[in-house]
Amino acid sequence: MQSNTLLIGLTLWGLGQAGVFGDSVCLPLLHALVFASLLAAVDPVAVLAIFEAIHVNQMLYIIVFGESLLNDGVAVVRTNISLRPSTAVSRFLSKLVNDATSSLVSGETE
């Protein structure tokens, strides 16, 4: 996880444990981390809106747009890992083993 996701998630969870949100609100750590992973991907969207409004250099806009797309993909992966950690890890390991086996069998190396 990215550090800002952990920081946001742990801060929200800590505030919930301290009773800042009220006594009737229970915020489990998992819920705080899932919410934080979604929040972390929103920042580049705001930057893109500002860039479009002030008409920045097109190359800068494209670079930030690409980073935004990558962030969105990472947010989906982080959310899936937070919701189903054992499934996500097993899929990753399965893919890793399959790719490594395929490379060894075919003799391909990078």
N, C-alpha and C positions, 0 to 999 in steps of 0.2 A: 504494500500500500504506500501511497505517497505520504509524505510527512504532513501535508496540509489536511489530508483526509483523517489521518490519525489524530492530529491536533484538534480538529473540529469535533470529531466523534468523541474523543476522550473528554473534551471540555463540556460538550452537551451532557454526556453521561455523568460527569462529576457534578455539574450543576443540578442535574436531576437527583443525584444521591444526596446533595446538600439541601434539597427541598425547595430550591428556587422556583420551580414550576408549580409548587403547591403540594400538599400532602396526598392528594388523590391521584397525582400523575406519577406513574411508574415507568421509567424509561430504561429498558434493558440495554446493555452494552451493544448487543447485536443490532438493535433498532437504531441506535445512535450512529453506529458505523455505516449502516446502509444509507441512512439519511445524509451523512457526511460525504459518502462516495458520490451521491447525486449532486450535492452542492458544489463539490470540487470541479465538476465539469461545466458549470454555468458561467464561470468567470470569463473565458475567452469569447463567449457569445456577446457579453456586454462590451468587450473591447472591439469586436467586429462592428457592432452597431455604432459605436463612436467613430471608428475609422471611416465607415461609410458616410457618416454625417459630415465629417471634416475633409473628406476626399484625400486620403493619404496616398502615397505612392502605391501603385498597383502591386508591385512585387512584395512589398511589406504586407499588404492585405492578403495576398495569396499564401505567404508563409504562415501568418497567424491563422488563416482559415484552415490550412493543412494541420497545424498543431491542434486546432479546435476539433477537427475530425478525429485525430488520434486520441485526444482527451476523451471524446465521447465513447470511443471504442474501449478505452481503458476503464471508463466508468462502468460500462456494461459488464466487463469482466470482473471488476472489483465487487460490484453488486452481486453478481452470481457467486463469487467466492464467499462473500459474506453470508449469503442466504443458504448456500449448499456447499460448505467447504470440502466435505469428503468427496462429493461428486466432481467438483471442479478439479481437485488435486488428482483424483484417479483418472479423469479424462486427459489431463496434462501429461501424467506419467505414461499413460497408454499411448498417446500420440508420440511422445518422445521415444519410447521403446520401438514403436512401429517404424518411425522415420529412421532411427539408428539401424534397425534390422534391415530395412530396405536398402540403405546406403551400403551396408556391409555385403549384402547379397549381390547387389548390382556392381559393387566395386567403385562406386562414386565417392569422391572426397571433395571437400571444398578447400 
